[in-house]
């Protein structure tokens, strides 16, 4: 039986801002730009969450829900520095670390670098080391697979530690609201609720055949995880499938000349990152989001991989012209490549840049 730990930092960006400016402690803090900007909430303090504010919410909506909140711009230099220190802590205990984001990771400590058989002991030491190194708290789940470890880390936030064993897994999973299952989003949860599936216990009553008929291949995943079955391994390196850059404009744009100029800047950034990581790609992608939030994505495939700026810009510009609705304004533009050829210098950093 494997020993898996899931570490999830508590309100990571907000906690760092409070660490740097203690006067923010206890206040409704929102990281993600000013309330009158086009930005979204990156994260917020637990005080702000009581008012319904959450990640990915437009800052303007967050301000309406919580007008007393303090808004701050993200400082990704600080966040990456803290994340690097946290990764150093992980690497003291195991080489099998699978980062999910700057503030979240899975660790396989079945065999570990300190020869400690008790995964709870390791989890406590990791929590203490992170606190000492960064002055930040985290919530940790310990279990025998990734899904249950993830569920465990969410049971006692913030600064919690939970263990899910084969013995207590059914009780925890059966009582869990269906929307709290990792991998079940709002749309799927709403569909399940219409089918009478409100908790894990309800989900457990459905057969694999019926779940697959309603949810496709994910139906089998749902069937397994409510029974505590998850065979996914902790992967310390995962090849990226795509690399992209995008930009949300301060004001919606309707002029092609201005759009092309922004596209050139995006391609410059994209190619620079590709060259740094020795990446080429065969599939060029364009992303357009209109002022009503309608999203359009288009792509074109090349005969061979490239990181040539002129080729990428030419094809991206062609996609823009062919798919542009001149009667509408655009709020976001993005460009990227998929079907990647990876050079030896590629790291496991998340290959996505949101400007």
Buried (B, 14 or more C-beta within 10 A) or exposed (E): EBBBBBBBBBBBBBBBBBBEEEEBEEBBBBBBBBBEBBBBBBBBBBBBBEBEBEBEBBBBBBBEBBEEBBBBEBBEEBBEEBBEBBEEBBEEBBEBBBBEEBBBBBBBBBEBEEEBEEBBEBBBBBBEBBBEEBEBBBBBBBBBBBBBBBBBBBBEBEEBBBBBEEEEBBEBBBEBEBBBBBEBEEEBBEBBBEBEBBBBBBBBEBEEEEBBEBBEEBBBBBBBBBBBEBEEBBBBEEEBEBBBBBBBBEEBBBEBEEBBEBBBBBBBBBBEBBBEBEBBBBBBBBBBBBBEEEEBEBBBEBEEBBBEBEBBBEBBBBBBEEEBEEEBBBBBBBBBBBBBBBBEEBEBEEBBBEE
